């Protein structure tokens, strides 16, 4: 009986070891395949059909040498991405993998944050923290727009003005020749009403045909709380489940995402420190297209 139990224990040990090794190998395979497919994915979403407004894409009317190294010979197919968030810290809590991948690919990335995060009267501090975070992520300060409007307070109990959100987003898309818009989905990732308001507005704009053909819109998948806190172990699940656009980062970029999160010192409560350690959104973003033109396009 003792030998039988010993054999069973060895079998269980080797089985568990095999599963863990296989899972680790699969994670490495996902990273490998993503690195191969990323240029193709970026090309799929970075072809604006025409250019309007300020083709040099800069809210402050200045150009960034980091994003536009060859001012005399710009690439008309470059990705011009607009990340639309509700509060300071959304950009790194939820969108860091996407921002880092786009910046590393020399895309022009703009951030539109629709409030100052003044829920606890910390708006001024949070605006500075946001700019510090964006600097870490690679978004220049002159590509960051922070809205301070009484109709868009940092408050889940207040219904945000759809008309105002629409005008702000359309202004950015039209003036800066945006080819890619990224924001929350209908569940807002964390369920925050302000996040959901942005999705509803963009969804309406898309369905009403107010987004020009050269611009694609993607919403960040909200996932179950179990998946949300599996950290990098969730990566194969995100890879296997259907999505229209996927961004994955490795260890070094995770360090940058973490550093960006730490810039938001006013928000670093104990549960946000746990979030930094365990959230899958610090490693991977998956998106669903919400524009009619891209619903059937599969991008890895």
FIBA-910531 format. One line per 4 residues: their letters; for each residue x, y, z of C-alpha. Coordinates in pm, whole numbers, plus 32768, in hexadecimal, padded with zeros to 4 digits. Example, Ala and Ser with C-alpha at 12.3 -4.5 7.8 and 13.67 -1.06 7.14 Angstrom:
as = 84CE 7E3E 830C | 8557 7F96 82CA
//
This chain:
xxxx = 8000 8000 8000 | 811E 80EB 8055 | 81C6 80AF 7F06 | 807C 80E7 7E52
xxxx = 8045 8231 7F05 | 81A8 8297 7EB5 | 8174 8249 7D45 | 8031 8310 7D45
xxxx = 80DF 8437 7DE3 | 81F3 842B 7CDF | 80F2 8419 7BC9 | 803A 8547 7C52
xxxx = 8182 8604 7C7E | 81F6 85C1 7B19 | 809D 8610 7A8E | 808F 875F 7B3F
xxxx = 81F5 87AB 7AD7 | 81A6 8755 796E | 806F 8833 796D | 812E 8958 7A03
xxxx = 824C 8936 790B | 8158 8914 77E9 | 809D 8A48 785D | 81E0 8B10 7879
xxxx = 8244 8AA0 771B | 80EF 8B08 7698 | 8116 8C61 7731 | 8267 8C83 7682
xxxx = 81C3 8C0F 753E | 80B6 8D1B 7563 | 81C3 8E26 7589 | 8278 8D9F 7459
xxxx = 8140 8D97 737E | 80D2 8EEE 73F1 | 8224 8F85 7397 | 8206 8EE7 723D
xxxx = 80A2 8F58 71FF | 80BA 90B3 729B | 813D 916B 7162 | 8022 90D5 7095
xxxx = 7F24 9132 71A0 | 7FA4 9296 71B3 | 7F95 92B9 703A | 7E29 9246 703F
xxxx = 7DC1 935F 7123 | 7EA7 9477 70B1 | 7E2E 94D5 6F56 | 7D5C 9612 6F61
xxxx = 7CA1 9645 6E19 | 7CD3 97BA 6E1F | 7D69 98CC 6EF3 | 7CAB 99F1 6F85
xxxx = 7CF8 9B14 7064 | 7E52 9B26 70FC | 7F03 9A04 7053 | 802A 9A2F 713C
xxxx = 7F5B 99AE 725F | 7FB6 9A85 7384 | 7EBE 9B28 7475 | 7FBB 9C33 74D8
xxxx = 8011 9C86 736A | 8173 9C0A 73A6 | 821A 9AD6 731F | 82C5 99C9 73E9
xxxx = 8411 9953 7360 | 83E7 980C 741B | 82AD 97B7 7356 | 8303 9865 720F
xxxx = 8477 9830 71D2 | 846E 988D 705F | 83AE 99D2 703F | 83FA 99EF 6ECD
xxxx = 8380 9894 6E73 | 825D 9827 6F49 | 81BE 96D6 6F0E | 8050 970F 6EB0
xxxx = 7FF9 95B3 6F2D | 8079 95E6 708C | 7F8E 958E 71A7 | 7EF2 96BC 7250
xxxx = 7E4C 9638 7387 | 7D65 96E2 747E | 7D38 9643 75D5 | 7BF9 96C6 7678
xxxx = 7BEB 969C 77F3 | 7B16 9723 790D | 7C11 9765 7A24 | 7D84 9790 7A64
xxxx = 7E1A 9633 7A9D | 7D30 9587 79A3 | 7E42 95A4 789D | 7F2D 94BE 795E
xxxx = 7E39 93EF 7A2C | 7D82 9373 78F8 | 7E35 93DC 77B9 | 7FAB 93C9 7807
xxxx = 7FF5 929B 7726 | 7F4C 9345 7601 | 7FF4 9495 7635 | 814B 93F5 765B
xxxx = 8125 931B 7526 | 80AC 943E 7452 | 81BE 9528 74CB | 82CA 941F 7490
xxxx = 8241 93FA 732E | 8275 9570 72FB | 8102 95B8 72EA | 8088 9713 7344
xxxx = 7FC2 96E6 7485 | 7ED9 97EB 7517 | 7E1F 97D4 7660 | 7CCF 9879 76A1
xxxx = 7C7A 9867 7814 | 7B19 98E8 784E | 7B40 9952 79BA | 7C49 99C5 7AAE
xxxx = 7BEF 98B7 7BAC | 7B7B 99BC 7CA3 | 7A96 98D4 7D6D | 7B5C 9915 7EAC
xxxx = 7BC4 9A76 7E4D | 7D13 99FA 7DC9 | 7CE5 9A6E 7C63 | 7E1F 9B43 7C4A
xxxx = 7EFB 9A34 7CDE | 7E62 9928 7C03 | 7E98 99F4 7AC8 | 800A 9A07 7B19
xxxx = 8013 9894 7B69 | 7F71 984B 7A1A | 8077 9910 795D | 818B 985C 7A1E
xxxx = 80EE 970C 79CE | 80CF 9762 785D | 823C 97C8 7853 | 829A 966E 78D2
xxxx = 81B7 95C4 77D4 | 8244 9697 76B9 | 8128 978D 7678 | 81AD 98F4 766B
xxxx = 80F8 99F9 773B | 808D 9AB2 7600 | 7FD1 997A 7591 | 7F04 9970 76D2
xxxx = 7DB5 9A24 76F5 | 7D19 9A31 7851 | 7BB3 9AB1 785F | 7B3F 9B77 798D
xxxx = 79C9 9BAD 795D | 78B0 9BB1 7A5C | 77DF 9AD6 7974 | 78E9 99C4 7989
xxxx = 7936 999C 7AFB | 79F1 9872 7B8B | 78B7 97E2 7C26 | 7809 9699 7BCD
xxxx = 76C1 9728 7C4E | 76BD 983D 7B48 | 7641 97FE 79E7 | 7747 988A 78FA
xxxx = 76E0 996A 77DA | 76D9 9896 769F | 76D3 99CC 75C4 | 780D 9A55 7667
xxxx = 78C7 9909 7653 | 7865 98EB 74E4 | 78E3 9A46 748D | 7A2F 9A10 7540
xxxx = 7A71 98C0 749D | 7A07 9930 7340 | 7AE1 9A66 735F | 7C12 998F 73A9
xxxx = 7BC5 9894 7296 | 7B89 999F 718F | 7C96 9A9A 71EE | 7DB0 99A1 7220
xxxx = 7D62 98A4 710C | 7D2D 9786 7202 | 7D2A 962C 7166 | 7CF7 9562 72A6
xxxx = 7C24 95A6 73DD | 7C3F 94C9 7512 | 7B5F 94DC 7642 | 7A8F 940D 7737
xxxx = 797A 9318 76E1 | 7814 930F 775B | 7878 9287 78AF | 798D 9385 78E1
xxxx = 7A8C 9280 795A | 7A50 92E7 7AC3 | 78DE 9333 7A98 | 7915 94A9 7ACB
xxxx = 77F5 9577 7A3C | 78E4 967A 79AB | 799A 956C 78E6 | 7854 94E2 7861
xxxx = 77E0 963D 77F8 | 790B 965B 770D | 78BB 950C 766A | 774D 9564 763C
xxxx = 77AA 96AD 759A | 78A5 9614 74A9 | 77B9 94F7 7458 | 76AB 95F3 7404
xxxx = 7797 96C1 732E | 77FE 958B 726F | 769A 950D 7239 | 762C 966A 71CD
xxxx = 7740 9673 70C7 | 77EE 979F 715F | 7946 96F8 7164 | 79F8 9718 7016
xxxx = 7A58 95DD 6F59 | 7BCA 9602 6F9C | 7B9C 95E2 7114 | 7B6E 949A 71CB
xxxx = 7AEB 947D 732E | 7B36 9366 7425 | 7AB1 932A 7584 | 7B7B 9284 7697
xxxx = 7AF0 9134 7703 | 7A63 911F 7863 | 7AAB 8FC5 78F0 | 7A47 8EFC 7A21
xxxx = 7AE8 8F50 7B6E | 7B97 8DFC 7B78 | 7C3E 8E35 7A27 | 7C82 8F9F 7A80
xxxx = 7D6A 8F43 7BA1 | 7E29 8E1E 7B0A | 7F3E 8F07 7A9A | 8015 8E77 7983
xxxx = 7F79 8D1F 79B5 | 7E42 8DA2 7908 | 7F02 8DE8 77C8 | 7EB5 8C9F 7711
xxxx = 7D42 8CCA 775D | 7D3E 8E25 76C0 | 7DFD 8DA0 7595 | 7D11 8C7D 7556
xxxx = 7BC9 8D37 7588 | 7B4B 8E06 7460 | 7BA6 8F75 744C | 7BDD 9073 7338
xxxx = 7D1D 910F 73B9 | 7E1A 909A 74BA | 7F46 9140 7564 | 803A 907D 763E
xxxx = 816F 90F5 76F8 | 828D 9042 77A6 | 8355 9072 78E3 | 840D 91B2 7885
xxxx = 82D6 9263 780C | 821D 91EA 7942 | 8323 92A4 7A0F | 82D1 93DF 794D
xxxx = 815D 93AB 797E | 819A 937B 7AF3 | 8270 94B5 7B00 | 8157 9575 7A55
xxxx = 805D 94F4 7B55 | 8141 9561 7C70 | 8135 96C5 7BE9 | 7FCD 96D5 7C65
xxxx = 803A 96F8 7DCD | 7EEE 9784 7E46 | 7E41 9643 7DD4 | 7F32 9540 7E5C
xxxx = 7E50 949E 7F5D | 7E9D 9339 7FC6 | 7DAC 929B 7ECD | 7E47 9359 7DAA
xxxx = 7F9D 92D5 7E0B | 7F07 9178 7DFA | 7E73 91D6 7CA9 | 7FCE 922B 7C26
xxxx = 8049 90D2 7C8B | 7F24 8FFC 7C1C | 7E5A 90AB 7B0F | 7E66 9012 79B7
xxxx = 7E2D 9170 7926 | 7F94 91BC 7981 | 8003 90B9 787F | 7EF6 9093 7775
xxxx = 7DDC 9157 76D5 | 7CD8 90BE 75EF | 7BE0 918E 752C | 7A9B 916C 746D
xxxx = 7A54 9245 733E | 7926 9327 7363 | 7924 93BE 7208 | 7865 931A 70EF
xxxx = 7993 931E 7008 | 7A66 923D 70EB | 7974 914E 7193 | 79E2 9028 70BD
xxxx = 7B58 9071 70BD | 7C29 8F84 718F | 7D69 9023 7216 | 7E55 8F74 7307
//
